[in-house]
Amino acid sequence: MVENESDTFDIGGELTVHRLGFGGMRITGEEIIGPPEDEEEAKEVLERAREIGVDFVDTADSYGPCVSERLIGETFGPDYEDVVVATKGGLWRTLDGSWPPCGDPEYLQDALMGSLDRLGVDSIDLYQFHRPDPDTPFEDSVQQMAEFKDEGYVDHVGVSNVSVEQLETARDIVEVATVQNEFNVGDRSDEDVLEACEDADIGFIPWSPIGSGDDDLGGKADAVSEIAEAHDASDSQIALAWLLQRSPVTLPIPGTSSVEHVEENVAASGIELSDEEMARLE
């Protein structure tokens, strides 16, 4: 029986979740545009994740766009029993599939209202600013996020794709519960951000937690494969196990559109890497 064996983390000091969560980007159509081919199957993936102990689900209004949030709302709403949902605002989607950032406060207000409606809630557990916008002062975007919290539309605020300096700026404006940056066994360019999160007990949500193949393993492909063979596991399971052991504040959110794959991802929470294996991957 597969179950989520990861330990827990208190988001914002009060939302207790298992550290291995689920990323909702892949329950959409091809290229993250439009609905999935089988919406009922997508909902089965979400339900199965909850059944085996995943209680933290991450999404964004730009996934689809709007599709991932809608499916999560239809699956878990309106009571969201045993599930904490995080979503994000701050990226447009265009017909050519690009993701231009938009941190204008009025745009964020519109994005928030759409997310509230699709999720079917009065307040979002964790609302994250998706990406700094070079055309909008970062402080203005974060100030709007702070106002959302003050007005009761969101319970906790997160930021995503930020530097240490931007994180410090955000923390001067609002209590930051989480940071979501790219981080995996092959890409550790934001290790300084992870360390800042550790120091402040801020949850660190590594997006692309398993990368997308050998090219993303940063010279670690052979070591990952050898360790995987020793544990009778897949390379992606080892990458997830490494993230869970790498820091007590990491909250990996692997995504998938397959029930079998969500079970495989959750099974990674039961893999314990030795000190030697961790050292090889470091």
Secondary structure, DSSP 8 states (H G I E B T S, - for coil): -------EEEETTTEEEESS-EEGGGGSSGGGBS--S-HHHHHHHHHHHHHTT--EEE--TTTBTTHHHHHHHHHHTTT-TT-EEEEEE-B---TT----B---HHHHHHHHHHHHHHHT-SSEEEEEE-S--TTS-HHHHHHHHHHHHHTTSEEEEEEES--HHHHHHHHHHS-EEEEEEE-BTTB-TTHHHHHHHHHHT-EEEEESTTTTSGGGSTT-HHHHHHHHHHTT--HHHHHHHHHHHH-TTB----B-S-HHHHHHHHHGGG----HHHHHHH-
